[in-house]
Amino acid sequence: MKRMPFERPTEHYDEDIYHIDEQICKLLKERKELSNHNPGYPPLEYIEKWAADYEFYPDFLKSVFAALLTEQYFKPVVKPTGFRKHIPVLKSVEQGEFFYTVTSVRQYDNASVVTFNVDWDVTNESEPSYELKHFELYVGDEYDCSMDTGRSASGHSSFNYIISPPLSDQIQGMEFIFSEFSRPFSNKPTGQKITIRVD
């Protein structure tokens, strides 16, 4: 999703702690490499102990370790430039009460943009209770996919995903796999997967 520009929260910086901050960055890198980029989250009893030993508020340390889980979401996102063409897809699958559609792929010089829709019936009294979910797109290990925009109205949600590098103009045989999460920046999928194949 689009991020707001970061503004430095204060002009003050104590240069005496520069070497400590640099060591923090070095340790974070070592932590990531030692855990093979999958550190997980410390047990709460560890956090409570560290808070007591090093005089921190436990909730502060909980937030620090939660932030360390989200590094992947700060990867720079490609901004599509140099529009070339639309590729119509119009492939759908129905699962339960929901109708999922990939409508099109927009091709740019440096990226592709995929539009994914979710529709459901709002006229039926037994209408499913729908809360806007977050879907992550996967099209292959060689591609980065990130949700750019999403919106929802009664009976309809629409999402745009940026894919880089751009897809081939020949997308026959490609599968768009959407994994559902209860909210953005969650590492807990709901288990729902929507696979739309282009024949």
Disulfide bonds with the S-S distance in Angstrom:
none
